[in-house]
Amino acid sequence: MAVTVVPYSREWPEQFARVAADLRRAVADVPMLSIEHVGSTSVPGLAAKPVIDIDVVVRRADLPAAITALVAAGYTHRGDLGVADRESLAAPDDDPRRNVYVCIDGTLHLRNHLAVRRILRARPDLRDRYGAIKTELARDPAMDIGRYLALKSPVLQEVLALSDLTDAEKRAILAINGGT
């Protein structure tokens, strides 16, 4: 299946804000630390797959309650999908298309998302190069998500090199994301 990448949309922060408000209501009775707009749609000016990525951040002890609250709000729990300390939930609708994850505070997955967002927001040169590579890869009608993730990995390695993650953590992230 082809990968779709589109130019940055000013609607993405608004879409995130709307979904985040709904998520806050859904987990109102759960101690929640934050709701983070992560992924490429969270970086102004960056081309992206038109899917909002959202991390609902909780303490480990509150993970089951957060999942239960989101399921009660119509989300479908999909498990960790092979990523420790992160639970995936399918949205009840596609308005907007989104990936919602409940993440445990301080874990590698969350720190990776926040580091990549911070660095790409601060480094227009890397943001633009990353966007150009993603756009070029998406032009190939035979591009599948596995190849897409692997082929954009070199730029993500540069981004991660600027983070405060350890070398072992960077290798773990690249392995999860289809890099080397």
N, C-alpha and C positions, 0 to 999 in steps of 0.2 A: 504494500500500500504506500502511495506517495506521501511525502511529508510536506505540509503546507507551512510556509513562513511568510509573514506579511510585514509591511512597514509598521513602525510604532504607531499606536493609536492613543490619542489623548483620552479616549473613553475608558481605557484600562484602569487607571486609578479610580475613576468614578464607579466602574463595575466592582472593583475590589471593595470600595467603601460600602457599597450597597450590600454585598454578600457578607462582609465583615459585621455589619450591623445585624443582619439576620443570624449569623453565627453567635454573636454576643448574646442575643436573646435566647438562642437555643441552649447555650451553656451558662445561662444566668445563675443557676444554682450550683455551679461547679467552680472551684477556685481555679481561675484561668489567668495566666501571666500576661499573655499578649496574643494578638492575631497579626501575623506578618504576611505582607504581600511579598512574595519571593519569585524567583525565576525571571526569565527575560522580560515578561510584561511589567515587571516592577522597576525596570531601568529606563528612564526617559531617553528616547531616541534610538532604542535598540529594536531591531527587527526581531520578530518572535513568532512562534506558533501561537495562534489566537486562542490561548487557553490560560486562564488566570490560575496561578499556583498560590495556594494559601496554606500556611502553617499555623495551626492552633497550638499554642505552647502551654503545656501544663507540667506540673511536678509528677514524678513517677506514680505516686500514690493516687493521683487524681485521673490517671489515664482511663481506667474502666468507666468512671462516672462520666467523663467527657464523651466517650464513645457511646454510652447508653443514651445520653442526652441528644447527641446528633442523630442517632438512629430513630429516636422518638420524634425528631423534627423532619424525618423523611429521608435521611441519608442511609446508604447501604454500606455496612462495614465490609471491607474487602480484605482485611488482614494486613500484615506488614509488607506483603509483596517482596519478601526477601531482604528488606532493609530493617535492621534492628532498631528498636526504640522509635519507630515511626509507624503509625497505623493509617492506612488509606481508607477514604470514604468516598463512595460515588454519590454525586449530587442527585437530588430528586428531579432536577430539570437541567436544561442547557442554557439558562438565561442568567448569566453568561456561562459558556463552557468553562469548567473549572476542575482543578484537582485540589481536593481538600485532604490535608494530612493532620493528624494529631501527633505532635512531637513532644518528646520529653525534654525539658529545659536542660541546656548544657551539653546535649549529646552531639556526636559528630555530624549527623545529618543536618541538624539545625544550624550548627556553627558553620558548616559548609555553605548552606543557603545564604546565611547572613553575610559571610565573608565575600562570596561572589557578588552579591548585590552591592555591597559597600564599595568594592574595588571597581566594578564596572561603572558605577555612578561617578566615581572619582577620576576615572581614567578614560576620557573620550576616545583616545587612540585605540585602546584595547576594545572598548565597546564597539567602535566602528568596524574594526577588523573582525571581531566576533560576528557582528551582524552581517558583514559581507560574506563571510564563509558560510554562515547558515543559509543565507539567501541563495548563494551559488549551489550549495548542496541540494536545496529544495527544488531547483530547476530541473533536476534529473527525475523524470517521471518514474523511474524504476527504483528510486531511493527508498529504502525501508528504514524504520526507526533505529534498528541496530547499527547499520552502516552510518547513518546520520550521527548518532551519538559518538561512534568511534572516530569519525573523520573530523568532528569539531573539537575533539579532545585536545589536540595540541594547543589551541588558544586557551582552553580552560586550564591546561597545565601552567601556562604563563600567568594566568590570573591567580591560581592557587599558590604559585611561587611567591606572590606578594602578600599572602595571608599569614596569619600567625599559627597556622596548623603545622603539626610536626610532619616530617617526611613520611613516617608510617601512616599517619592520618591521610595525607595527600594520596598515597598509593592506594589506600582502602577506598577512598572516594572515586578515584579513577577506575578502579576495578568494578565498582558498583555501576558507574556511569558508562561503562563500555569502552573505557580507554585502556591503555596498556599498563 
